[in-house]
Amino acid sequence: MENSTQAPLPEGSLLAALDLGSNSFHLIIAKIEHGEMRPVETLAEKVQLGAGLHAGVLSEEAMERGLACLTRFAQLLESVEVDRIRIVGTNALRVARNRWEFTLRARQILGVGIDVIYGIEEARLVYLGVAHSLADDAQSRLVIDIGGGSTEFIIGEKFEPRQMESLQMGCVSYNAEFFPDGLIDRSQYRRAYNKARIESTRIRHKYHSGHWVEAIGSSGTLQAIETILMLHGWSEGGINRNGLKELENALLDFDAMEEIELEGLGASRRGVIISGVAIISALFDTLNIENMRASKGALREGVLYDLLGRLTHEDVRERTCNALIQRYNVDQDAVALVERRARILYTASRISWQLGNDDWDLLHWAVRTYEIGMAISHKHYNRHSAYLLRNADLPGFSQQEQEYLAVIALTHRGKLSEELFSDIPEQEQPRLFRLTAILRLAVHFKYADELELLPEFTITVSEQSLGLGFPEGWLEQHPLTYSELKQEQIMLKRIGLTLQLS
């Protein structure tokens, strides 16, 4: 539970990463051998979750396709320990208003929670996967990953991303918009190209060829394009402008996607290749790319290496929290004091309240960040903290982790009600109620420095209550704390928890 460097994983340990993309689901299982990760299983299925997204809602049919795929993947995951599996969802899930309907059902199948990630976090993980597949040189790289619903752009060196961006354009979403009936039309292709050109123009000043030495393509679509160009003799290696023009002309000679027959193009890519060509052609022109080589490293590999880091040497989320503390000038001594008090309450309540190590991690990050809003204004600083935690780019954190942190920051002081937790799925609310209660109580003791010793302080916990027993006369000697605790009894009752004082 401590956030420090851990011992290396034993030889032969298995780790797994699962990427729930808008077009395909990708699974990779790797084994630790001689300190390195060696892939032992890889699976991919075309699910097209994004194709079932209408007006921001995932259709039941699309969810059923995804859940059926996960049921098949679950058999392979049985050999991997639960804490060594990480599953991430990308654009289709992050924009779906009903994503919880899918992720909660998926968790029942896999036994592991789904981390829906923002576009910038997806970009970071893509770069990590690509960087581990390339030579460890010092030259700057532009990495582009064209997915089903979004395209990520990263400029980095070695293993460090320097700039990241995510744009709302992808093969599946462009297919739905420009080729909904599966027919190939030159004017529609030009519209798709023009839209991608316009979308990418706004990032041109930061991502054009003057800012990097080499362009790398990630994702199955770009790998497929590279393969087709080479097999047809349109490129001697990688993707280039002339090859793209040849491929574009060849595709536009077909009348429908189902009729496309090109050497090197698999059946699963037939329905998205023309959108992929439109997007990458526009990017070549906008960003002044002459040549690009495709990398086998992608999001799933990045998730795998990030997971290894969490388990062995560094959790990026810890580095992110430290950066927030420094950026917003948080009082680190006060944070350390509140965290020690929160740890005491967590330890006493974890069994009765069924809290796990993940809950402590969340509480630990909440303690470290709940006051960042003070840099904006002391008045209602909890609202400012919540806004920053919900909307900032926080490397390492998933969309739901940021939402949880925002809700805890918002509710750590002031009035409480169940309505403040309404954006959290009903099944998850009791967990957030309890973590919020722990932080609120820890903060209430900020005026009582003697509490650090706690030689006679007692805590009793049942499923819906927490009792605090104080040394005789202690409450009378700390009237401000006593008054706040009495008020807290009223507040916690509103979320179904009883606070007992004695």
BALONU-668035 format. One line per 8 residues: their letters; for each residue x, y, z of C-alpha. Coordinates in nm, 2 decimals. Layout:
<pts>
a> X,Y,Z ~ ... .
</pts>
This chain:
<pts>
menstqap> 0.00,0.00,0.00 ~ 0.30,0.23,0.04 ~ 0.38,0.44,-0.27 ~ 0.75,0.34,-0.29 ~ 0.97,0.13,-0.52 ~ 0.87,-0.23,-0.50 ~ 1.08,-0.55,-0.56 ~ 1.11,-0.68,-0.92 .
lpegslla> 0.84,-0.93,-1.02 ~ 0.95,-1.29,-0.99 ~ 1.08,-1.47,-1.30 ~ 0.79,-1.61,-1.50 ~ 0.53,-1.37,-1.37 ~ 0.25,-1.29,-1.62 ~ 0.11,-0.95,-1.70 ~ -0.18,-0.87,-1.92 .
aldlgsns> -0.31,-0.55,-2.10 ~ -0.64,-0.52,-2.28 ~ -0.72,-0.22,-2.51 ~ -1.09,-0.17,-2.57 ~ -1.07,0.04,-2.89 ~ -1.35,0.19,-3.09 ~ -1.27,-0.04,-3.38 ~ -1.10,-0.35,-3.22 .
fhliiaki> -1.03,-0.51,-2.89 ~ -0.66,-0.61,-2.84 ~ -0.53,-0.84,-2.57 ~ -0.16,-0.90,-2.49 ~ -0.02,-1.13,-2.22 ~ 0.35,-1.12,-2.15 ~ 0.59,-1.31,-1.92 ~ 0.88,-1.17,-1.72 .
ehgemrpv> 1.20,-1.34,-1.84 ~ 1.55,-1.22,-1.73 ~ 1.40,-0.89,-1.63 ~ 1.23,-0.83,-1.96 ~ 0.87,-0.88,-2.09 ~ 0.82,-1.14,-2.36 ~ 0.48,-1.16,-2.52 ~ 0.33,-1.50,-2.50 .
etlaekvq> -0.03,-1.44,-2.62 ~ -0.18,-1.17,-2.84 ~ -0.54,-1.16,-2.96 ~ -0.74,-0.90,-3.15 ~ -1.11,-0.90,-3.25 ~ -1.29,-0.64,-3.46 ~ -1.58,-0.53,-3.24 ~ -1.65,-0.18,-3.38 .
lgaglhag> -1.79,-0.05,-3.05 ~ -1.77,0.30,-3.20 ~ -2.01,0.20,-3.48 ~ -2.28,0.14,-3.22 ~ -2.24,0.50,-3.08 ~ -2.54,0.71,-3.17 ~ -2.60,1.06,-3.02 ~ -2.35,0.98,-2.74 .
vlseeame> -2.52,0.65,-2.64 ~ -2.38,0.30,-2.70 ~ -2.64,0.06,-2.85 ~ -2.72,-0.26,-2.68 ~ -2.61,-0.45,-2.99 ~ -2.26,-0.29,-2.98 ~ -2.23,-0.36,-2.61 ~ -2.33,-0.72,-2.67 .
rglacltr> -2.06,-0.75,-2.93 ~ -1.80,-0.62,-2.69 ~ -1.91,-0.84,-2.40 ~ -1.91,-1.15,-2.62 ~ -1.55,-1.07,-2.72 ~ -1.45,-1.02,-2.35 ~ -1.61,-1.35,-2.26 ~ -1.38,-1.52,-2.51 .
faqllesv> -1.08,-1.32,-2.38 ~ -1.16,-1.41,-2.02 ~ -1.05,-1.77,-2.07 ~ -0.69,-1.66,-2.14 ~ -0.69,-1.41,-1.85 ~ -0.77,-1.68,-1.60 ~ -0.39,-1.76,-1.59 ~ -0.30,-1.40,-1.48 .
evdririv> -0.33,-1.26,-1.13 ~ -0.60,-0.99,-1.11 ~ -0.37,-0.72,-0.98 ~ -0.14,-0.78,-1.29 ~ -0.42,-0.71,-1.54 ~ -0.50,-0.36,-1.67 ~ -0.79,-0.29,-1.91 ~ -0.84,0.05,-2.08 .
gtnalrva> -1.12,0.19,-2.28 ~ -1.07,0.46,-2.54 ~ -1.28,0.71,-2.75 ~ -1.61,0.51,-2.79 ~ -1.63,0.46,-2.41 ~ -1.51,0.80,-2.30 ~ -1.77,0.98,-2.51 ~ -2.06,0.73,-2.43 .
rnrweftl> -2.29,0.87,-2.17 ~ -2.40,0.52,-2.08 ~ -2.04,0.38,-2.06 ~ -2.11,0.25,-1.70 ~ -2.37,0.01,-1.84 ~ -2.09,-0.15,-2.04 ~ -1.80,-0.12,-1.80 ~ -1.98,-0.27,-1.50 .
rarqilgv> -2.10,-0.57,-1.70 ~ -1.75,-0.61,-1.84 ~ -1.61,-0.61,-1.49 ~ -1.85,-0.90,-1.39 ~ -1.70,-1.10,-1.68 ~ -1.34,-1.02,-1.63 ~ -1.31,-0.96,-1.26 ~ -1.11,-0.64,-1.33 .
gidviygi> -1.23,-0.28,-1.35 ~ -1.22,-0.09,-1.68 ~ -1.01,0.23,-1.69 ~ -1.17,0.46,-1.94 ~ -0.89,0.70,-2.04 ~ -0.88,1.05,-2.18 ~ -0.72,1.12,-2.52 ~ -0.41,1.28,-2.38 .
eearlvyl> -0.35,0.97,-2.15 ~ -0.41,0.75,-2.45 ~ -0.14,0.95,-2.63 ~ 0.10,0.90,-2.34 ~ 0.05,0.53,-2.34 ~ 0.07,0.49,-2.71 ~ 0.41,0.67,-2.71 ~ 0.53,0.44,-2.43 .
gvahslad> 0.43,0.13,-2.64 ~ 0.60,0.27,-2.95 ~ 0.91,0.38,-2.77 ~ 0.97,0.04,-2.63 ~ 0.96,-0.11,-2.98 ~ 1.22,0.13,-3.13 ~ 1.59,0.18,-3.09 ~ 1.68,0.39,-2.79 .
daqsrlvi> 1.82,0.69,-2.98 ~ 1.81,1.06,-2.89 ~ 1.63,1.19,-3.20 ~ 1.29,1.35,-3.17 ~ 0.99,1.15,-3.31 ~ 0.64,1.23,-3.42 ~ 0.41,0.94,-3.33 ~ 0.06,0.92,-3.49 .
digggste> -0.20,0.67,-3.38 ~ -0.52,0.65,-3.59 ~ -0.79,0.47,-3.40 ~ -1.15,0.40,-3.45 ~ -1.28,0.73,-3.30 ~ -0.97,0.95,-3.23 ~ -0.62,1.01,-3.35 ~ -0.34,1.08,-3.11 .
fiigekfe> -0.02,1.29,-3.18 ~ 0.29,1.27,-2.97 ~ 0.63,1.43,-3.01 ~ 0.89,1.27,-2.79 ~ 1.25,1.16,-2.74 ~ 1.35,0.82,-2.61 ~ 1.08,0.72,-2.36 ~ 0.96,1.07,-2.27 .
prqmeslq> 0.67,1.23,-2.45 ~ 0.71,1.61,-2.48 ~ 0.39,1.72,-2.65 ~ 0.06,1.53,-2.68 ~ -0.27,1.59,-2.86 ~ -0.58,1.40,-2.94 ~ -0.82,1.49,-3.22 ~ -1.18,1.36,-3.27 .
mgcvsyna> -1.12,1.18,-3.60 ~ -1.10,0.80,-3.66 ~ -1.16,0.53,-3.91 ~ -1.49,0.41,-3.76 ~ -1.64,0.76,-3.70 ~ -1.54,0.88,-4.05 ~ -1.69,0.57,-4.20 ~ -2.02,0.64,-4.02 .
effpdgli> -2.01,1.00,-4.14 ~ -1.89,0.98,-4.49 ~ -1.95,0.62,-4.60 ~ -2.25,0.50,-4.40 ~ -2.38,0.27,-4.67 ~ -2.05,0.11,-4.75 ~ -2.04,0.27,-5.09 ~ -1.72,0.44,-5.22 .
drsqyrra> -1.78,0.78,-5.36 ~ -1.50,1.02,-5.47 ~ -1.67,1.33,-5.35 ~ -1.73,1.17,-5.01 ~ -1.37,1.07,-4.99 ~ -1.27,1.43,-5.07 ~ -1.50,1.55,-4.79 ~ -1.34,1.31,-4.54 .
ynkaries> -0.99,1.43,-4.65 ~ -1.09,1.79,-4.62 ~ -1.24,1.75,-4.27 ~ -0.92,1.57,-4.15 ~ -0.72,1.85,-4.31 ~ -0.92,2.12,-4.13 ~ -0.91,1.93,-3.79 ~ -0.53,1.89,-3.81 .
trirhkyh> -0.46,2.25,-3.91 ~ -0.51,2.38,-3.56 ~ -0.22,2.17,-3.43 ~ 0.01,2.22,-3.73 ~ 0.22,2.49,-3.57 ~ 0.33,2.25,-3.30 ~ 0.35,1.92,-3.49 ~ 0.48,2.01,-3.84 .
sghwveai> 0.81,1.86,-3.97 ~ 1.02,2.14,-3.82 ~ 0.97,1.99,-3.47 ~ 1.08,1.63,-3.52 ~ 1.33,1.41,-3.71 ~ 1.13,1.09,-3.77 ~ 0.76,1.01,-3.82 ~ 0.62,0.68,-3.67 .
gssgtlqa> 0.28,0.54,-3.73 ~ 0.10,0.33,-3.47 ~ -0.22,0.13,-3.50 ~ -0.34,-0.16,-3.72 ~ -0.46,0.08,-3.99 ~ -0.12,0.23,-4.05 ~ 0.05,-0.11,-4.04 ~ -0.20,-0.23,-4.30 .
ietilmlh> -0.13,0.07,-4.53 ~ 0.25,0.02,-4.50 ~ 0.21,-0.35,-4.59 ~ -0.01,-0.28,-4.89 ~ 0.23,-0.02,-5.03 ~ 0.53,-0.25,-5.00 ~ 0.35,-0.56,-5.15 ~ 0.23,-0.35,-5.45 .
gwseggin> 0.57,-0.19,-5.51 ~ 0.44,0.15,-5.42 ~ 0.70,0.19,-5.15 ~ 1.04,0.04,-5.08 ~ 0.98,0.08,-4.71 ~ 0.73,0.26,-4.49 ~ 0.46,0.50,-4.60 ~ 0.53,0.78,-4.85 .
rnglkele> 0.33,1.04,-5.04 ~ 0.35,0.87,-5.38 ~ 0.25,0.54,-5.23 ~ -0.05,0.70,-5.06 ~ -0.16,0.85,-5.39 ~ -0.14,0.51,-5.56 ~ -0.34,0.34,-5.29 ~ -0.60,0.62,-5.29 .
nalldfda> -0.65,0.58,-5.67 ~ -0.67,0.20,-5.63 ~ -0.94,0.23,-5.36 ~ -1.15,0.48,-5.55 ~ -1.17,0.24,-5.84 ~ -1.40,0.02,-5.63 ~ -1.76,0.09,-5.59 ~ -1.81,-0.06,-5.24 .
meeieleg> -1.59,-0.15,-4.95 ~ -1.69,-0.51,-4.96 ~ -1.55,-0.53,-5.31 ~ -1.20,-0.41,-5.22 ~ -0.94,-0.67,-5.30 ~ -0.58,-0.56,-5.25 ~ -0.29,-0.78,-5.16 ~ -0.20,-0.73,-4.80 .
lgasrrgv> -0.54,-0.61,-4.69 ~ -0.72,-0.84,-4.45 ~ -1.09,-0.87,-4.44 ~ -1.11,-0.70,-4.10 ~ -0.95,-0.38,-4.24 ~ -1.15,-0.37,-4.56 ~ -1.43,-0.15,-4.41 ~ -1.20,0.11,-4.25 .
iisgvaii> -0.91,0.14,-4.49 ~ -1.05,0.41,-4.71 ~ -1.12,0.64,-4.41 ~ -0.77,0.56,-4.28 ~ -0.61,0.66,-4.61 ~ -0.81,0.99,-4.62 ~ -0.70,1.08,-4.27 ~ -0.33,0.99,-4.31 .
salfdtln> -0.31,1.16,-4.65 ~ -0.45,1.48,-4.49 ~ -0.20,1.45,-4.21 ~ 0.09,1.41,-4.45 ~ -0.01,1.73,-4.63 ~ -0.09,1.93,-4.32 ~ 0.22,1.84,-4.11 ~ 0.46,1.81,-4.41 .
ienmrask> 0.54,1.44,-4.36 ~ 0.74,1.29,-4.64 ~ 0.79,0.94,-4.50 ~ 0.65,0.74,-4.21 ~ 0.73,0.39,-4.08 ~ 0.48,0.18,-3.89 ~ 0.56,0.05,-3.55 ~ 0.44,-0.28,-3.40 .
galregvl> 0.42,-0.10,-3.06 ~ 0.08,0.05,-2.98 ~ -0.15,0.13,-2.69 ~ -0.17,-0.22,-2.55 ~ 0.21,-0.25,-2.52 ~ 0.21,0.10,-2.36 ~ -0.05,-0.02,-2.10 ~ 0.16,-0.32,-2.03 .
ydllgrlt> 0.48,-0.12,-1.97 ~ 0.29,0.13,-1.76 ~ 0.15,-0.15,-1.55 ~ 0.49,-0.30,-1.50 ~ 0.60,0.04,-1.38 ~ 0.32,0.06,-1.13 ~ 0.41,-0.28,-0.99 ~ 0.78,-0.24,-0.97 .
hedvrert> 0.94,0.11,-0.98 ~ 0.72,0.41,-1.05 ~ 0.35,0.49,-1.06 ~ 0.31,0.78,-1.29 ~ 0.01,0.89,-1.09 ~ 0.23,0.96,-0.79 ~ 0.45,1.19,-1.01 ~ 0.14,1.36,-1.13 .
cnaliqry> 0.02,1.44,-0.78 ~ 0.36,1.57,-0.68 ~ 0.35,1.80,-0.98 ~ 0.01,1.93,-0.88 ~ 0.13,2.00,-0.53 ~ 0.42,2.20,-0.66 ~ 0.22,2.38,-0.93 ~ -0.05,2.49,-0.69 .
nvdqdava> 0.18,2.55,-0.40 ~ 0.00,2.31,-0.16 ~ 0.12,2.31,0.20 ~ 0.30,1.97,0.21 ~ 0.34,1.96,0.59 ~ -0.04,1.99,0.62 ~ -0.09,1.73,0.36 ~ 0.14,1.49,0.54 .
lverrari> -0.05,1.55,0.87 ~ -0.39,1.49,0.72 ~ -0.27,1.18,0.54 ~ -0.14,1.02,0.86 ~ -0.47,1.08,1.02 ~ -0.66,0.95,0.72 ~ -0.44,0.64,0.73 ~ -0.53,0.57,1.09 .
lytasris> -0.91,0.59,1.00 ~ -0.86,0.39,0.69 ~ -0.67,0.11,0.87 ~ -0.94,0.09,1.14 ~ -1.23,0.08,0.90 ~ -1.10,-0.12,0.60 ~ -1.24,-0.45,0.70 ~ -1.58,-0.35,0.81 .
wqlgnddw> -1.61,-0.11,0.52 ~ -1.46,-0.36,0.27 ~ -1.19,-0.12,0.15 ~ -0.90,-0.25,-0.05 ~ -0.55,-0.13,-0.15 ~ -0.70,0.05,-0.45 ~ -0.92,0.25,-0.21 ~ -0.62,0.36,-0.01 .
dllhwavr> -0.44,0.47,-0.33 ~ -0.75,0.68,-0.42 ~ -0.77,0.83,-0.07 ~ -0.39,0.90,-0.07 ~ -0.42,1.09,-0.40 ~ -0.73,1.27,-0.27 ~ -0.55,1.39,0.04 ~ -0.26,1.52,-0.17 .
tyeigmai> -0.48,1.72,-0.41 ~ -0.80,1.83,-0.23 ~ -0.65,2.18,-0.16 ~ -0.52,2.26,-0.50 ~ -0.82,2.49,-0.56 ~ -0.68,2.73,-0.30 ~ -0.44,2.86,-0.56 ~ -0.75,3.01,-0.73 .
shkhynrh> -0.95,3.12,-0.43 ~ -0.99,3.04,-0.07 ~ -1.37,3.09,-0.10 ~ -1.53,2.76,-0.22 ~ -1.18,2.62,-0.29 ~ -1.32,2.27,-0.28 ~ -1.52,2.36,-0.60 ~ -1.21,2.48,-0.77 .
sayllrna> -1.02,2.17,-0.67 ~ -1.30,1.95,-0.81 ~ -1.30,2.14,-1.14 ~ -0.92,2.11,-1.18 ~ -0.92,1.74,-1.09 ~ -1.21,1.67,-1.33 ~ -1.08,1.87,-1.63 ~ -0.70,1.88,-1.61 .
dlpgfsqq> -0.48,1.64,-1.81 ~ -0.35,1.41,-1.53 ~ -0.10,1.16,-1.67 ~ -0.16,0.81,-1.54 ~ -0.52,0.87,-1.42 ~ -0.82,0.72,-1.59 ~ -1.14,0.92,-1.66 ~ -1.32,0.76,-1.36 .
eqeylavi> -1.03,0.81,-1.12 ~ -1.03,1.18,-1.20 ~ -1.41,1.19,-1.15 ~ -1.37,1.01,-0.81 ~ -1.10,1.25,-0.70 ~ -1.31,1.55,-0.81 ~ -1.62,1.42,-0.61 ~ -1.41,1.36,-0.30 .
althrgkl> -1.25,1.70,-0.32 ~ -1.59,1.87,-0.37 ~ -1.75,1.69,-0.07 ~ -1.46,1.69,0.17 ~ -1.61,2.00,0.34 ~ -1.93,2.18,0.37 ~ -2.28,2.03,0.32 ~ -2.33,1.68,0.21 .
seelfsdi> -2.60,1.51,0.02 ~ -2.63,1.20,-0.20 ~ -2.71,1.43,-0.50 ~ -2.34,1.54,-0.50 ~ -2.25,1.18,-0.59 ~ -2.51,1.15,-0.86 ~ -2.25,1.12,-1.14 ~ -2.11,0.81,-0.98 .
peqeqprl> -2.27,0.47,-1.06 ~ -2.50,0.36,-0.78 ~ -2.29,0.05,-0.72 ~ -1.98,0.27,-0.65 ~ -2.14,0.53,-0.43 ~ -2.10,0.35,-0.09 ~ -1.73,0.33,-0.15 ~ -1.71,0.70,-0.23 .
frltailr> -1.93,0.78,0.08 ~ -1.68,0.60,0.30 ~ -1.37,0.75,0.15 ~ -1.52,1.10,0.17 ~ -1.61,1.04,0.54 ~ -1.25,0.94,0.62 ~ -1.11,1.25,0.45 ~ -1.37,1.48,0.62 .
lavhfkya> -1.28,1.35,0.96 ~ -0.91,1.37,0.90 ~ -0.94,1.73,0.79 ~ -1.15,1.81,1.10 ~ -0.86,1.74,1.33 ~ -0.64,2.01,1.17 ~ -0.67,2.23,1.47 ~ -0.56,1.95,1.71 .
delellpe> -0.19,1.90,1.67 ~ -0.18,1.67,1.97 ~ -0.38,1.41,1.77 ~ -0.06,1.30,1.60 ~ 0.02,1.10,1.92 ~ -0.32,0.93,1.97 ~ -0.21,0.71,2.26 ~ -0.57,0.66,2.39 .
ftitvseq> -0.77,0.73,2.08 ~ -1.01,0.45,1.99 ~ -1.20,0.38,1.67 ~ -1.49,0.13,1.63 ~ -1.64,0.06,1.30 ~ -1.95,-0.13,1.18 ~ -2.10,-0.15,0.83 ~ -2.28,0.18,0.85 .
slglgfpe> -2.12,0.36,1.15 ~ -1.79,0.49,1.28 ~ -1.73,0.56,1.65 ~ -1.46,0.78,1.79 ~ -1.36,0.74,2.16 ~ -1.16,1.03,2.31 ~ -0.96,1.05,2.63 ~ -1.16,1.20,2.92 .
gwleqhpl> -1.19,1.58,2.88 ~ -1.02,1.58,2.54 ~ -1.33,1.71,2.35 ~ -1.38,1.99,2.61 ~ -1.02,2.10,2.56 ~ -1.07,2.12,2.19 ~ -1.40,2.30,2.15 ~ -1.36,2.39,1.78 .
tyselkqe> -1.29,2.03,1.69 ~ -1.58,1.91,1.91 ~ -1.82,2.16,1.74 ~ -1.71,2.04,1.39 ~ -1.75,1.68,1.48 ~ -2.11,1.74,1.62 ~ -2.19,1.91,1.28 ~ -2.03,1.62,1.10 .
qimlkrig> -2.27,1.38,1.27 ~ -2.55,1.56,1.08 ~ -2.37,1.57,0.75 ~ -2.26,1.20,0.74 ~ -2.62,1.09,0.83 ~ -2.73,1.24,0.50 ~ -2.52,0.97,0.31 ~ -2.63,0.69,0.54 .
ltlqls> -2.33,0.69,0.79 ~ -2.36,0.73,1.16 ~ -2.08,0.90,1.35 ~ -2.07,0.82,1.72 ~ -1.87,1.03,1.97 ~ -1.77,0.92,2.32 .
</pts>
